[in-house]
C-alpha cells in the first residue's frame, strides 16, 4: 500500500452564515480579521462567499470563509463542523483574548484546561462555536509517540 501525498496543513475552513454584513462586522470589528476576498460561490452562483483572514495578505492557513444563506435554519446535520479553533501563543494571550471579548460584549467561557492546550470558547453571530487554543504544551505530554495509544480524559 502506498502512502498518500503530503499536504501543507489546513488551507481554510468554510462555514455558513445567515447575514454576511453581521458576520463581516464580527470578524473585522471584534476579531480583527481582514476581508481578503469577496466572490460568489463557484458552485452556487448568486451566493456570496467572503474570505476573512488573520493577516492582510490572506495566506493559506489564515482564512475562515463564509457562504451566506439567509434562510438557513441553523440546524447542522451529519458531516457539519462542531467548531473550529484558532491558535494563540500562550495562556497570557488567551486570557487577554477572554477579557477583550468580554469587553466587546461577546459571551465567552472561562479558560479551560484541555491537557494538551488551554482554550476559551465563544460563538459567531449564527452560533457556530469558535475556540481559541494555546500552542502548548502539545500532544506529547502523556505519551512518547503522540497518537500511539488511547488516553482517557482526566476526571473533572
MDTraj code that builds the backbone (N, CA, C; nanometers):
import mdtraj as md
import numpy as np

residues = "UNK UNK UNK UNK UNK UNK UNK UNK UNK UNK UNK UNK UNK UNK UNK UNK UNK UNK UNK UNK UNK UNK UNK UNK UNK UNK UNK UNK UNK UNK UNK UNK UNK UNK UNK UNK UNK UNK UNK UNK UNK UNK UNK UNK UNK UNK UNK UNK UNK UNK UNK UNK UNK UNK UNK UNK UNK UNK UNK UNK UNK UNK UNK UNK UNK UNK UNK UNK UNK UNK UNK UNK UNK UNK UNK UNK UNK UNK UNK UNK UNK UNK UNK UNK UNK UNK UNK UNK UNK UNK UNK UNK UNK UNK UNK UNK UNK UNK UNK UNK UNK UNK UNK UNK UNK UNK UNK UNK UNK UNK UNK UNK UNK UNK UNK UNK UNK UNK UNK UNK UNK UNK UNK UNK UNK UNK UNK UNK UNK UNK UNK UNK UNK UNK UNK UNK UNK UNK UNK UNK UNK UNK UNK UNK UNK UNK UNK UNK UNK UNK UNK UNK UNK UNK UNK UNK".split()
xyz = np.array([
    [0.0854, -0.1179, 0.0000],
    [0.0000, 0.0000, 0.0000],
    [0.0896, 0.1236, 0.0000],
    [0.0607, 0.2169, -0.0856],
    [0.1422, 0.3374, -0.0935],
    [0.0946, 0.4418, 0.0069],
    [0.1809, 0.5374, 0.0351],
    [0.1470, 0.6468, 0.1269],
    [0.0799, 0.7590, 0.0503],
    [-0.0101, 0.8329, 0.1172],
    [-0.0727, 0.9466, 0.0485],
    [0.0299, 1.0576, 0.0275],
    [0.0092, 1.1416, -0.0719],
    [0.0960, 1.2583, -0.0888],
    [0.0834, 1.3502, 0.0331],
    [0.1804, 1.4362, 0.0559],
    [0.1770, 1.5275, 0.1702],
    [0.0837, 1.6450, 0.1455],
    [0.0280, 1.6975, 0.2543],
    [-0.0455, 1.8239, 0.2493],
    [0.0383, 1.9285, 0.3221],
    [0.0015, 2.0530, 0.3055],
    [0.0725, 2.1608, 0.3748],
    [-0.0005, 2.2037, 0.5010],
    [-0.1105, 2.1362, 0.5368],
    [-0.1889, 2.1722, 0.6546],
    [-0.3261, 2.2191, 0.6121],
    [-0.3987, 2.2741, 0.7060],
    [-0.5324, 2.3242, 0.6749],
    [-0.5193, 2.4535, 0.5952],
    [-0.5842, 2.4587, 0.4814],
    [-0.5796, 2.5761, 0.3938],
    [-0.6785, 2.6818, 0.4410],
    [-0.8047, 2.6423, 0.4594],
    [-0.9082, 2.7314, 0.5114],
    [-1.0249, 2.6472, 0.5609],
    [-1.1114, 2.7095, 0.6332],
    [-1.2335, 2.6477, 0.6824],
    [-1.3488, 2.7315, 0.6292],
    [-1.4520, 2.6664, 0.5745],
    [-1.5676, 2.7389, 0.5219],
    [-1.6909, 2.7053, 0.6049],
    [-1.7649, 2.8097, 0.6392],
    [-1.8856, 2.7970, 0.7200],
    [-2.0024, 2.8640, 0.6479],
    [-2.1190, 2.8554, 0.7088],
    [-2.2391, 2.9182, 0.6539],
    [-2.2902, 3.0220, 0.7521],
    [-2.3304, 3.1375, 0.6996],
    [-2.3915, 3.2412, 0.7828],
    [-2.5253, 3.2810, 0.7226],
    [-2.6059, 3.3488, 0.8020],
    [-2.7357, 3.3959, 0.7522],
    [-2.7348, 3.5447, 0.7198],
    [-2.6333, 3.6173, 0.7667],
    [-2.6256, 3.7619, 0.7430],
    [-2.4785, 3.7994, 0.7266],
    [-2.4351, 3.8170, 0.6006],
    [-2.2945, 3.8430, 0.5729],
    [-2.2476, 3.9734, 0.6356],
    [-2.3311, 4.0764, 0.6377],
    [-2.2899, 4.2033, 0.6979],
    [-2.2605, 4.1859, 0.8467],
    [-2.3436, 4.1108, 0.9154],
    [-2.3224, 4.0859, 1.0581],
    [-2.1963, 4.0011, 1.0798],
    [-2.1765, 3.9005, 0.9960],
    [-2.0578, 3.8147, 1.0061],
    [-1.9316, 3.8940, 0.9754],
    [-1.9369, 3.9774, 0.8723],
    [-1.8220, 4.0611, 0.8354],
    [-1.7864, 4.1555, 0.9498],
    [-1.8844, 4.2167, 1.0108],
    [-1.8594, 4.3075, 1.1236],
    [-1.7963, 4.2312, 1.2403],
    [-1.8435, 4.1105, 1.2675],
    [-1.7885, 4.0298, 1.3762],
    [-1.6412, 3.9980, 1.3508],
    [-1.6109, 3.9506, 1.2302],
    [-1.4720, 3.9142, 1.2006],
    [-1.3803, 4.0357, 1.1948],
    [-1.4259, 4.1441, 1.1351],
    [-1.3400, 4.2624, 1.1240],
    [-1.3337, 4.3409, 1.2554],
    [-1.4480, 4.3762, 1.3107],
    [-1.4522, 4.4674, 1.4253],
    [-1.4208, 4.4001, 1.5583],
    [-1.4616, 4.2757, 1.5750],
    [-1.4388, 4.2076, 1.7032],
    [-1.3098, 4.1262, 1.6999],
    [-1.2915, 4.0439, 1.5962],
    [-1.1739, 3.9568, 1.5928],
    [-1.0525, 4.0198, 1.5258],
    [-1.0703, 4.1334, 1.4571],
    [-0.9565, 4.1998, 1.3940],
    [-0.9084, 4.1332, 1.2660],
    [-0.9932, 4.0502, 1.2053],
    [-0.9570, 3.9855, 1.0794],
    [-0.9716, 4.0855, 0.9644],
    [-0.9207, 4.0481, 0.8496],
    [-0.9280, 4.1300, 0.7288],
    [-1.0144, 4.0572, 0.6264],
    [-1.0980, 4.1303, 0.5558],
    [-1.1698, 4.0711, 0.4430],
    [-1.0725, 4.0741, 0.3262],
    [-1.0293, 3.9559, 0.2813],
    [-0.9275, 3.9498, 0.1758],
    [-0.9842, 3.9113, 0.0400],
    [-1.1094, 3.8670, 0.0361],
    [-1.1704, 3.8336, -0.0922],
    [-1.3211, 3.8274, -0.0742],
    [-1.3935, 3.8791, -0.1751],
    [-1.5395, 3.8691, -0.1813],
    [-1.5725, 3.8164, -0.3194],
    [-1.6338, 3.6990, -0.3249],
    [-1.6698, 3.6391, -0.4533],
    [-1.8096, 3.5809, -0.4409],
    [-1.8539, 3.5232, -0.5493],
    [-1.9714, 3.4390, -0.5432],
    [-1.9255, 3.2964, -0.5188],
    [-2.0154, 3.2137, -0.4725],
    [-1.9877, 3.0721, -0.4543],
    [-1.9774, 3.0098, -0.5928],
    [-1.8629, 2.9540, -0.6272],
    [-1.8416, 2.8984, -0.7607],
    [-1.9380, 2.7845, -0.7924],
    [-1.9833, 2.7140, -0.6885],
    [-2.0730, 2.6011, -0.7103],
    [-2.2204, 2.6376, -0.6961],
    [-2.2485, 2.7583, -0.6484],
    [-2.3859, 2.8033, -0.6282],
    [-2.3927, 2.9529, -0.6625],
    [-2.3897, 2.9854, -0.7925],
    [-2.3889, 3.1263, -0.8331],
    [-2.5018, 3.2051, -0.7672],
    [-2.4687, 3.3270, -0.7272],
    [-2.5648, 3.4130, -0.6599],
    [-2.5504, 3.4097, -0.5089],
    [-2.4721, 3.3154, -0.4576],
    [-2.4477, 3.3052, -0.3141],
    [-2.3150, 3.3719, -0.2814],
    [-2.3152, 3.4733, -0.1936],
    [-2.1907, 3.5395, -0.1568],
    [-2.0940, 3.4460, -0.0840],
    [-1.9639, 3.4645, -0.1104],
    [-1.8574, 3.3886, -0.0459],
    [-1.7482, 3.4884, -0.0051],
    [-1.7344, 3.5096, 0.1249],
    [-1.6364, 3.6043, 0.1776],
    [-1.5239, 3.5284, 0.2453],
    [-1.4031, 3.5819, 0.2297],
    [-1.2830, 3.5233, 0.2892],
    [-1.2285, 3.6210, 0.3935],
    [-1.2221, 3.5763, 0.5190],
    [-1.1677, 3.6564, 0.6293],
    [-1.0353, 3.5944, 0.6723],
    [-0.9347, 3.6783, 0.6938],
    [-0.8017, 3.6279, 0.7274],
    [-0.7435, 3.7011, 0.8472],
    [-0.6640, 3.6297, 0.9236],
    [-0.5942, 3.6920, 1.0362],
    [-0.4779, 3.7774, 0.9887],
    [-0.4435, 3.7701, 0.8601],
    [-0.3371, 3.8544, 0.8035],
    [-0.3930, 3.9330, 0.6852],
    [-0.3359, 4.0492, 0.6558],
    [-0.3865, 4.1283, 0.5422],
    [-0.3691, 4.0602, 0.4071],
    [-0.2729, 3.9700, 0.3949],
    [-0.2453, 3.9041, 0.2681],
    [-0.3320, 3.7807, 0.2454],
    [-0.3849, 3.7223, 0.3513],
    [-0.4718, 3.6059, 0.3380],
    [-0.4015, 3.4785, 0.2963],
    [-0.2827, 3.4547, 0.3480],
    [-0.2097, 3.3333, 0.3131],
    [-0.2891, 3.2089, 0.3525],
    [-0.2686, 3.0993, 0.2790],
    [-0.3322, 2.9736, 0.3185],
    [-0.3019, 2.9424, 0.4654],
    [-0.4032, 2.8915, 0.5333],
    [-0.3879, 2.8589, 0.6747],
    [-0.4307, 2.9705, 0.7673],
    [-0.4666, 3.0872, 0.7106],
    [-0.5076, 3.2014, 0.7928],
    [-0.6523, 3.2417, 0.7662],
    [-0.7219, 3.1637, 0.6832],
    [-0.8533, 3.2052, 0.6343],
    [-0.9701, 3.1257, 0.6911],
    [-1.0766, 3.1993, 0.7209],
    [-1.2069, 3.1429, 0.7524],
    [-1.3013, 3.2046, 0.6501],
    [-1.3756, 3.1211, 0.5785],
    [-1.4643, 3.1750, 0.4759],
    [-1.6090, 3.1416, 0.5091],
    [-1.6983, 3.2220, 0.4528],
    [-1.8418, 3.2041, 0.4772],
    [-1.9207, 3.2148, 0.3482],
    [-2.0176, 3.1243, 0.3334],
    [-2.1238, 3.1366, 0.2342],
    [-2.2428, 3.1966, 0.3073],
    [-2.3160, 3.2854, 0.2396],
    [-2.4354, 3.3428, 0.3010],
    [-2.5601, 3.2733, 0.2478],
    [-2.6348, 3.2120, 0.3401],
    [-2.7644, 3.1520, 0.3107],
    [-2.8637, 3.2080, 0.4115],
    [-2.9322, 3.3193, 0.3776],
    [-3.0203, 3.3868, 0.4736],
    [-3.1327, 3.3000, 0.5293],
    [-3.1763, 3.1992, 0.4560],
    [-3.2882, 3.1173, 0.5009],
    [-3.2443, 2.9884, 0.5703],
    [-3.1150, 2.9751, 0.6000],
    [-3.0655, 2.8546, 0.6663],
    [-3.1284, 2.8430, 0.8042],
    [-3.1684, 2.7224, 0.8405],
    [-3.2354, 2.7045, 0.9693],
    [-3.1381, 2.6876, 1.0855],
    [-3.0072, 2.6816, 1.0559],
    [-2.9088, 2.6731, 1.1622],
    [-2.9029, 2.5397, 1.2317],
    [-2.9582, 2.4371, 1.1709],
    [-2.9594, 2.3053, 1.2321],
    [-2.8607, 2.2158, 1.1577],
    [-2.7348, 2.2088, 1.2051],
    [-2.6363, 2.1295, 1.1316],
    [-2.6686, 1.9810, 1.1372],
    [-2.6385, 1.9134, 1.0311],
    [-2.6619, 1.7698, 1.0238],
    [-2.5302, 1.6944, 1.0246],
    [-2.5358, 1.5641, 1.0029],
    [-2.4132, 1.4848, 0.9976],
    [-2.3149, 1.5421, 0.8960],
    [-2.1897, 1.5430, 0.9329],
    [-2.0860, 1.5971, 0.8456],
    [-2.0584, 1.7442, 0.8689],
    [-2.1434, 1.8112, 0.9452],
    [-2.1219, 1.9523, 0.9745],
    [-2.0144, 1.9663, 1.0816],
    [-1.9499, 2.0785, 1.0849],
    [-1.8459, 2.1049, 1.1831],
    [-1.9073, 2.1373, 1.3187],
    [-1.8474, 2.0886, 1.4243],
    [-1.8895, 2.1213, 1.5609],
    [-1.8335, 2.2569, 1.6009],
    [-1.7057, 2.2800, 1.5728],
    [-1.6397, 2.4070, 1.5994],
    [-1.5063, 2.4079, 1.5262],
    [-1.4414, 2.5233, 1.5239],
    [-1.3042, 2.5275, 1.4759],
    [-1.2238, 2.6091, 1.5757],
    [-1.0928, 2.5869, 1.5760],
    [-1.0048, 2.6518, 1.6726],
    [-0.9015, 2.7388, 1.6024],
    [-0.8805, 2.8557, 1.6603],
    [-0.7741, 2.9460, 1.6188],
    [-0.6662, 2.9403, 1.7259],
    [-0.5411, 2.9524, 1.6867],
    [-0.4318, 2.9416, 1.7816],
    [-0.3893, 3.0752, 1.8392],
    [-0.3444, 3.0704, 1.9644],
    [-0.2783, 3.1833, 2.0298],
    [-0.1510, 3.1298, 2.0940],
    [-0.0569, 3.2191, 2.1188],
    [0.0752, 3.1774, 2.1650],
    [0.0735, 3.1036, 2.2986],
    [0.0110, 3.1641, 2.3990],
    [0.0225, 3.1085, 2.5334],
    [-0.0975, 3.1482, 2.6193],
    [-0.0947, 3.1064, 2.7470],
    [-0.2074, 3.1323, 2.8366],
    [-0.2285, 3.2816, 2.8596],
    [-0.1232, 3.3580, 2.8642],
    [-0.1379, 3.5028, 2.8824],
    [-0.2176, 3.5636, 2.7661],
    [-0.1839, 3.5253, 2.6441],
    [-0.2565, 3.5749, 2.5268],
    [-0.4020, 3.5282, 2.5311],
    [-0.4233, 3.4056, 2.5756],
    [-0.5584, 3.3518, 2.5851],
    [-0.6430, 3.4333, 2.6828],
    [-0.5860, 3.4654, 2.7981],
    [-0.6577, 3.5449, 2.8979],
    [-0.6831, 3.6877, 2.8478],
    [-0.5887, 3.7427, 2.7726],
    [-0.6104, 3.8749, 2.7122],
    [-0.7282, 3.8703, 2.6157],
    [-0.7364, 3.7652, 2.5344],
    [-0.8486, 3.7486, 2.4421],
    [-0.9793, 3.7354, 2.5177],
    [-0.9789, 3.6536, 2.6240],
    [-1.1019, 3.6348, 2.7023],
    [-1.1516, 3.7689, 2.7552],
    [-1.0622, 3.8473, 2.8147],
    [-1.1003, 3.9768, 2.8704],
    [-1.1465, 4.0730, 2.7604],
    [-1.0748, 4.0746, 2.6498],
    [-1.1112, 4.1615, 2.5376],
    [-1.2499, 4.1256, 2.4843],
    [-1.2742, 3.9970, 2.4609],
    [-1.4039, 3.9543, 2.4081],
    [-1.5168, 3.9908, 2.5035],
    [-1.4946, 3.9728, 2.6316],
    [-1.5972, 4.0107, 2.7291],
    [-1.6229, 4.1610, 2.7241],
    [-1.5162, 4.2397, 2.7108],
    [-1.5321, 4.3850, 2.6997],
    [-1.6102, 4.4240, 2.5743],
    [-1.6013, 4.3414, 2.4700],
    [-1.6729, 4.3654, 2.3444],
    [-1.8163, 4.3140, 2.3489],
    [-1.8563, 4.2579, 2.4632],
    [-1.9921, 4.2078, 2.4781],
    [-2.0132, 4.0671, 2.4250],
    [-1.9042, 3.9958, 2.3987],
    [-1.9140, 3.8588, 2.3494],
    [-1.9181, 3.7645, 2.4692],
    [-2.0133, 3.6743, 2.4681],
    [-2.0218, 3.5730, 2.5737],
    [-1.9108, 3.4709, 2.5499],
    [-1.8198, 3.4579, 2.6461],
    [-1.7030, 3.3717, 2.6295],
    [-1.6827, 3.2886, 2.7558],
    [-1.6347, 3.1672, 2.7377],
    [-1.6138, 3.0762, 2.8502],
    [-1.4933, 3.1195, 2.9333],
    [-1.4821, 3.0607, 3.0500],
    [-1.3587, 3.0727, 3.1267],
    [-1.2516, 2.9912, 3.0552],
    [-1.1263, 3.0091, 3.0944],
    [-1.0171, 2.9295, 3.0383],
    [-1.0349, 2.7851, 3.0839],
    [-1.0243, 2.6937, 2.9893],
    [-1.0410, 2.5514, 3.0185],
    [-0.9121, 2.4758, 2.9871],
    [-0.8709, 2.3912, 3.0802],
    [-0.7520, 2.3085, 3.0632],
    [-0.7902, 2.1859, 2.9813],
    [-0.7304, 2.1705, 2.8648],
    [-0.7575, 2.0574, 2.7768],
    [-0.6383, 1.9617, 2.7712],
    [-0.5546, 1.9632, 2.8740],
    [-0.4348, 1.8811, 2.8894],
    [-0.3264, 1.9186, 2.7890],
    [-0.3567, 1.9208, 2.6615],
    [-0.2588, 1.9455, 2.5560],
    [-0.2522, 2.0924, 2.5171],
    [-0.3487, 2.1682, 2.5619],
    [-0.3574, 2.3122, 2.5378],
    [-0.4643, 2.3660, 2.6312],
    [-0.4727, 2.4957, 2.6410],
    [-0.5813, 2.5605, 2.7146],
    [-0.6659, 2.6354, 2.6143],
    [-0.7953, 2.6507, 2.6447],
    [-0.8884, 2.7070, 2.5475],
    [-0.9922, 2.7971, 2.6111],
    [-1.0476, 2.8832, 2.5269],
    [-1.1718, 2.9536, 2.5564],
    [-1.2642, 2.9324, 2.4370],
    [-1.3951, 2.9478, 2.4621],
    [-1.4946, 2.9240, 2.3584],
    [-1.5932, 3.0403, 2.3536],
    [-1.6349, 3.0745, 2.2316],
    [-1.7369, 3.1759, 2.2091],
    [-1.8036, 3.1420, 2.0767],
    [-1.9016, 3.2198, 2.0360],
    [-1.9754, 3.1875, 1.9138],
    [-1.9783, 3.3049, 1.8177],
    [-1.9888, 3.2725, 1.6884],
    [-2.0074, 3.3756, 1.5863],
    [-2.1537, 3.4201, 1.5887],
    [-2.1930, 3.5180, 1.5074],
    [-2.3310, 3.5678, 1.5131],
    [-2.4388, 3.4628, 1.4868],
    [-2.4055, 3.3544, 1.4166],
    [-2.5035, 3.2488, 1.3907],
    [-2.4939, 3.1335, 1.4897],
    [-2.4055, 3.1454, 1.5883],
    [-2.3964, 3.0432, 1.6918],
    [-2.2906, 2.9368, 1.6703],
    [-2.2103, 2.9464, 1.5638],
    [-2.1023, 2.8500, 1.5427],
    [-1.9960, 2.8721, 1.6492],
    [-1.9579, 2.7675, 1.7185],
    [-1.8579, 2.7776, 1.8236],
    [-1.7191, 2.7976, 1.7641],
    [-1.6489, 2.8944, 1.8212],
    [-1.5098, 2.9214, 1.7855],
    [-1.4276, 2.9024, 1.9122],
    [-1.3170, 2.8343, 1.8995],
    [-1.2260, 2.8093, 2.0108],
    [-1.0967, 2.8848, 1.9855],
    [-1.0404, 2.9428, 2.0902],
    [-0.9034, 2.9927, 2.0860],
    [-0.8226, 2.8990, 2.1740],
    [-0.7124, 2.8450, 2.1216],
    [-0.6337, 2.7446, 2.1918],
    [-0.4860, 2.7825, 2.1930],
    [-0.4201, 2.7545, 2.3055],
    [-0.2766, 2.7825, 2.3172],
    [-0.1959, 2.6823, 2.2352],
    [-0.0750, 2.7215, 2.2003],
    [0.0140, 2.6327, 2.1245],
    [0.0650, 2.5153, 2.2070],
    [0.0765, 2.5319, 2.3362],
    [0.1344, 2.4251, 2.4182],
    [0.0412, 2.3857, 2.5284],
    [0.0754, 2.2828, 2.6001],
    [0.2062, 2.2173, 2.5972],
    [0.2266, 2.1183, 2.4833],
    [0.1232, 2.0764, 2.4135],
    [0.1401, 1.9887, 2.2981],
    [0.0907, 1.8470, 2.3229],
    [0.0846, 1.7686, 2.2167],
    [0.0260, 1.6348, 2.2225],
    [0.1204, 1.5281, 2.2780],
    [0.2476, 1.5595, 2.2999],
    [0.3426, 1.4608, 2.3519],
    [0.3464, 1.4586, 2.5044],
    [0.2562, 1.5297, 2.5708],
    [0.2568, 1.5412, 2.7162],
    [0.2461, 1.4064, 2.7867],
    [0.1602, 1.3181, 2.7392],
    [0.1333, 1.1957, 2.8134],
    [0.1654, 1.0670, 2.7377],
    [0.2382, 1.0765, 2.6279],
    [0.2846, 0.9569, 2.5582],
    [0.4062, 0.9944, 2.4738],
    [0.4995, 0.9029, 2.4621],
    [0.6235, 0.9300, 2.3887],
    [0.5979, 0.9559, 2.2405],
    [0.5034, 0.8814, 2.1826],
    [0.4691, 0.8976, 2.0424],
    [0.3222, 0.9376, 2.0329],
    [0.2935, 1.0666, 2.0051],
    [0.1543, 1.1107, 2.0010],
    [0.0679, 1.0234, 1.9100],
    [-0.0478, 0.9822, 1.9645],
    [-0.1423, 0.9014, 1.8886],
    [-0.1163, 0.7526, 1.8940],
    [-0.0170, 0.7085, 1.9708],
    [0.0169, 0.5666, 1.9736],
    [-0.0715, 0.4842, 2.0657],
    [-0.1474, 0.5489, 2.1546],
    [-0.2349, 0.4766, 2.2454],
    [-0.3568, 0.5609, 2.2780],
    [-0.4592, 0.4993, 2.3328],
    [-0.5786, 0.5717, 2.3740],
    [-0.5557, 0.6283, 2.5134],
    [-0.5853, 0.7561, 2.5322],
    [-0.5655, 0.8214, 2.6610],
    [-0.7002, 0.8721, 2.7116],
    [-0.7430, 0.8237, 2.8261],
    [-0.8690, 0.8692, 2.8860],
    [-0.8549, 1.0143, 2.9313],
    [-0.9580, 1.0966, 2.9111],
    [-0.9533, 1.2326, 2.9648],
    [-0.9489, 1.2273, 3.1175],
    [-0.8838, 1.3255, 3.1807],
    [-0.8810, 1.3270, 3.3263],
    [-1.0214, 1.3517, 3.3813],
    [-1.0458, 1.2988, 3.5006],
    [-1.1748, 1.3240, 3.5638],
    [-1.1808, 1.4701, 3.6062],
    [-1.2946, 1.5326, 3.5867],
    [-1.3086, 1.6757, 3.6198],
    [-1.3961, 1.6907, 3.7388],
])
top = md.Topology()
chain = top.add_chain()
for i, resn in enumerate(residues, 1):
    res = top.add_residue(resn, chain, resSeq=i)
    for name in ("N", "CA", "C"):
        top.add_atom(name, md.element.get_by_symbol(name[0]), res)
traj = md.Trajectory(xyz[None], top)
